[in-house]
Amino acid sequence: MMTRSENRRLAEAAYDRGDTVVKNAPEISGIEGTNHCNIKCIMCPRGEPDIMRREVGHMERETFQNLLKNAQYFSMSVGCTGSANH
């Protein structure tokens, strides 16, 4: 697995070249612990039942913890929405 600094170097080189396809991992990650929500935000497919076709539910706690643990290797920032507590 590549380090954060290696990932950053790849990202900067791709940016400098103007690449549209990159080899680096995302530096910012978003984890959605649940899509079980009754709010209809305009930027979220959950608010439009004809757009979101996946089942509504909660992420397993073990999956959530594994994602957080592995994100530390490449992400500078991890944003979490919803909750893994159910």
N, C-alpha and C positions, 0 to 999 in steps of 0.2 A: 504494500500500500504506500502511496506517495505521501510525503510530508506536506504540511501547510505551505512551507516555503517553496517546495518544488511545484506545488499546485499554483501558487501565486506567480511564479516565474513563467509557467506555461500560459496562464491567463494574460499576463502582461505582454508576452511575446505575440500571442494571438491577436491581442488588441492593436499592438503596434503594426502588425502586418495587415490588419483589416480583415482577418479571417471571419468567415460566417459559420464555419464548422470548427469547433474547438475540441481539444483533448483534455482540458482541465475539468475537474469536478466543480459543481457550483459552490461558491463561497458563502452563500446565504441559503439556508434550508428552511422549509416550512413543513411542520408536522401537524396534521389534522387528527387530533385524538378521537374526535367524534364528528359525524355529520348529522347527528340527531339534534335538530335545531328548529324552532318554530318562527324564527325571524326570517324575513324575506329581503335580505340585502340585495341591492341591484347588481353588485359585482360577484355574487355567489350563485353557482348553479343550483344550490339547494332550494333557493326561493322559487325556482321554475321547475315544477315536476316533469314537464315535457323535455327538459334539457338533461337533468341528472337522472340517469337510468340505474345507477348502482344502488344496492340495498342500503337502507338507513341503519346505522349501528354504531357501536363503540369499538375502538381499537383495544386489543388485549394488552394488559399492563406489561407483560413480558416483551411484546413487540415494541411498545412505546419506549421502554427502557433500553432495548437493544438499539433502536434508532438514535436515541440520545447519546448512547455510549459511542457508537460508530461515527456520529456526526463530528465529534471532537477532532477527528483526524484531518478533516478538510474544511469544515465550516467555521467561518469567523463569527457567524451569528445564526442562531436557531430560533425561529419564531414558532410558537405553539398556539393552536386554536382549539377550542373545545376542551375536553377534559378526558384524561385516561382513567379517572375514578368513576366507577359505576357499581 
